[in-house]
Amino acid sequence: MMSKIKHIALALLGALTFSSCIENTIPYPVEKIDILSYEGVGFRAQIDPLTRNVKLILDEETDISQVEVTSVEITENGTASIPLTGMFDLRTPIQVTLSRYQEYRWTISAEQPIERYFTVAGQIGQSEIDPESRTATAYVAEGTDLDQIQVTSLKLGPRSVTTMTPSIEELSSFHSVRYVYLQYPALKGAQERWQLYVLETDVKVTLTAADAWATMAWLYGAAEEGAKVGFRYRKEGDTAWIEAPKATVSGGTFSTCVKGLTPETEYEFLAYSNEDLSPIAARRTEATRALENGDFEHWSVDNGIVYPYAAGGAPFWATGNVGASIANTTVTEGVNDPRPGSSGQLSARLSSVYANLFGVGRFAAGNLYVGNYVRNDGTHGIINFGRPFTARPVALRGWVKYNCGAMDYITTQPPGQTLQKGDPDCGSLYIALGDWDPAIYGGTEESPVEVATRRIEETAFNKDAEAVIAYGELLLGESVNEWTEVTIPINYRSTGRIPTHIIVAFAASRYGDYFSGSSKSVLWVDDFELIYE
């Protein structure tokens, strides 16, 4: 009897041990928990799932020590280590851990851009304002009576909620530093002390920047306020100067844009103020660069997959055809339907479809983009946007036709959208120039921006990213039945930053990355080119 009991006990122990092994070795599913939306009073949120950061850009009037958050959405079934709504002191960042099966640490921080200025009558150039040291400096011509300075504008704290002592009217003598004291709600009754300087300078006029593009140059200067100012330019080797277009003047600064220059040519520029001239600055204009295969005449087929470049040629454009080929489908191809007057024989046709294989399918937007298709990820895809490019065009021009279908597939809602079946689809064409770092944006040196549809919430292309220097887009919310020429202006954030890469992307369904759109939408594009003047 004891032997029988012993065998039963051993059997139970073995069963328990086996059960314990099962529990300890079966992995938990990997479910990434993200912050999807973040709303409140007096701010706008920038959510970066890649770095797990939420940055709140506060309005000037918002008290950074009492930021009201009214609504936060996180991935379904996720939990947070602290309450996500309520009043928060964001003078220092907040850490929150989101979890379900795994834990993800997020940082919530605030940034409060404050417009600051300090100007005086007769000022030369732009004031220097340093929020770190709380100093503001304006410059005037040598010989100016520093006991009789007229302060024309002064703002150093948040708009509408700041009081300042002394007032502008009490500030006149600047033989030495003047102090002003600010109070606003975030200081909690304390004061913020700023130092104001007015200094003499013997510099009468300065050419502060000359940004030369291919056919134009952006010129910036500084001189005494009220003087007759402007710019002159000439080709290197010429003796006669050409007067630049009339400058836009703002206090002691002024600027203009010279157009009609010759690419890859040396020019000289100077600024003037009354009879005074700045030193001459020499600049070489940039080369123009064409949009490769912008006429969409070159196509090839390999293993049944259509590619938007000639056989054996260097890829520049790519499509989603590799992913669609899983279901024996082609979404983008060259067709014998050129725009009127074209010297070519083909255009590109981008067709949105529902691709189905053995009962498993996905909506796939017709698409064409500068970059490369990396690989399939199950029924998802991974692509890299971009090709090396350092020129600065001002517009993208080409020809389009579009059949706008009613949306019949909505798989994922894009951020901020509430798409419904039956809504009109939207064709999308955009161009971006930037200096994306592949270490940050997930791609390669050749094509630096990764977009992975399985992680579309965190990898979707962001036109507002810091690396984007210039951007232009055209959205088609209705059918365009006949070939129509379109021009997409490119808007630059800076005339001085030089891009490293270009992205151009066309889609028959704007939200195709979210597997949402119409299987009836078709976009035709032909003869696209970059414009430099």
Phi, psi and omega in degrees: 000315178300321179297320180295316178299320180298317180296321179295317180298317179296322179295316178297318178299319179295319180296317179295319178298316180297318179297319179298321179298319180298314182297325186276341186255343177284119184285148172289147175295145178275115180230108182285131180252120183240158166274120186264325177210154185211113187230153179184202186253125173080028176199165167235144187256138171247114184256125179239094181296336181295316180259359181057053179233139168243117177253124178263122176266106187277144168296157181300323184283345184291135176279110184298340180273354179217073181268123183267118176255121187258334185206130176227130176248129175241170180305140183307137179075003176279157176234157181241147183285341178221160174300141184259348178243159182127202179259134184228142172267109185252025171294337170233148182297153178253138176255134177223139178255122175260140185207157162215276174270329177237168180249140180228122183267125180248153176241132177245120183228168181231145175230135183234089177296129180237124176287122180235140176207155179208112181228152178228158178296138180074019183293148174250121178073196183261146177291153175256120182238124182240100181296334181293312180269356182054054176234146176225129186231130174243152183243141177228166182292152176302141179091355178294138178285106184287352175275350184234047179274132176257114176282120184265336175200147180202117175215119184235345181242182181300141181300139171075339186244006183256135169248148185228139176228129355285174179281169178302319184296337181270358181258115178216317182272124182232038174295336176219182182298142172248142180251139171233150185240129182251148171225135174205164192307320184295342180280350176055046177089348177280175178241153177246122183261129177244148177253129180248133178233142166236117186242147176276147176220147178268000178281121182271325182204144181224137168271100189282333178199146174222098184263105184266121173262202184287312185237009181209163177222135178260120186246139181227136182221168177222138180199180180292134179301134178095348179284162174279113188237162177174192182224156172226156180210164176196159172290145178300130181102339176283154179261329184273136176270148177251132178287129179284161176305152183308135184279149169273125187252136175222097183063239180264013178239157180206157184204161176201173176231125177264126181246170177081019179281163181265130179299151177054047182226143179278131177231160174239143183226149171212159174250152176226154174221112189054242180264358183272142181240145174278165170301152181281137176246128179261134179221148175252127178291154184282165172278149170275158178220132181283159174276113186300134180051035178290347176270352176057042178267344188251120181220159176210163179232130179223120182054037177082000181257132181272131180240144183273048174201160183292151178302128182082355181278167179279124179295139172233310175269161174214168179220179175270016183297328179297316178292317181293338181295339177303325179256023179055042182237145173242123182262337182223133183202162173277135182228155181279070181211067182286159177291155181302134178084000180290144175278352181263180182248347188233159166228175177258132177248124182248112187244121175281137185217165167255109184270125185234134177221116179055040176082355179249124184217170178217146169287136181229123179278140169296128186213157179207125187212157176277117183150210178212151176274119186282302182188166171278147176231080190067233175270008176259175179222155175237124179234158173240125178272148167107152171219150180304137185190128183237001178282166181231083176288162181254348180199160172243125185235141178186195185236141182222155162226153182207130168257113184267108179272165174277136184297124179239358176224121176229101183268312181227137177279123174296155180305132177078003182247152172230073182290145177227147176300138184098341175297148175294139176290178181218121173281150186224133173225124178214159178226140178222142174238136183196180178236056182296136175264118182299334178295334179266319187262003167087356183265216181237172177300326180285315183226092198278349187250113179271136170235117180244116186293336176293333179239043190297329181299328182259343184246359179304141181301133183245108181291343181263007180298152183301329183284347180282117180271323184212151184205146173208145181213158173226125178250135181248103182264005177209167184292145172240099193283334181243154176305127184227132178282136179230149174234126181252105177296146178252120182261126184259140174281332184212141175273351184261335181283136180254127182289160173251339184215160175238144172232129170231132183220130176241141178213137176288336177229115186305323184257033178298329178297338178261013180056042180228137180159201181242133177285001178255359183279134179222132178240129174252137176227148182204148171050058175270141182216157176268135182253136184244001179208000000 
